[in-house]
C-alpha cells in the first residue's frame, strides 16, 4: 500500500468523514475513494464474515490436533524456493 502524507487542511476535511468519500482533482477527475478507519474495518469484517459460515467456524473450533506455530515455522524453514 502506498502511504501519502496530506496537508493539515485536507486532514481537517477528511477527519469528519465517518463512511466513504470520493476524492476528485480540481478539474473534477476522480482520483480515488477514501474510507475512514471505521468504514474500512466494517468493510473488511463484512467481507471476512462472508467467507465462512458460523457452522464452519464452530467445526474449526471443535477440531483437535494440529501443529504449534513453532512446529510450522520449523517446517517452513526446510522448504526451498
N, C-alpha and C positions, 0 to 999 in steps of 0.2 A: 504494500500500500504506500502511496506517496503521501507525504506529510507537507502541508502548506501552513505557513505562519501568516495569519491575517492581521490587518490593521486593527487598532483599538475601535475604530468606528464600525468596521464590519463585524467585529466581535460583539459590539453592543447591539447591532441589528439582529444577529443570529442568536444571541443569548435568550431572547424572548420566545423563540420558536420551540414548541413542545412536540411537534409532529414532524412534518417534512416541508421543504421549501424548494422551489425551482430557482436555480441561480442563473441569471442572464447577464450578458455583456451590456454595455451602454448602448450598443446598436440593436439589442433585442434578441441576439442569438442565445439559445440555451447552452449553458456551459456544463450543467450537471444538476444533480439533486443533492440537497443537504438533508441529513437525518439527524435529529437531536440524539443524544446518547440514550434517552428513554425510548424514543421511537425505534432506534436501531436494535436495542435489546429486545423490545417487544417483537419486532420482525424476526429476529434471529431465533427467539424461543418458539414463536409460532411455527417457523419452518422446521426446527428441530423436532417439535412435538408431532408434526405431520409425518415424520419419517418412521415412527414406530407407534404401535398401539399400546394401550395400557396393559393388555394381556401379554404382549411381548416383553414389556418391562418387568412385569410380575414374574414371568417364566425365567427371565435372566437373573432376577434376584434370588430365585429358588435354586439355581444351578449350584452344584458343588464342584470342588476341584479347581482346576486352572493352575496358573503359574504366577509366581510373585513378580513384581517389577524387576527385581534383581535377576531372577532366572531369565526373564525375557531379554533384558539388556545383555546378559552374558551370551545368549543365543544369537542375538543380532550382531554382536561384535565378531562372531565367527563367519558371518555372511560376507562374501566378497562381491563387490560390484563390478 
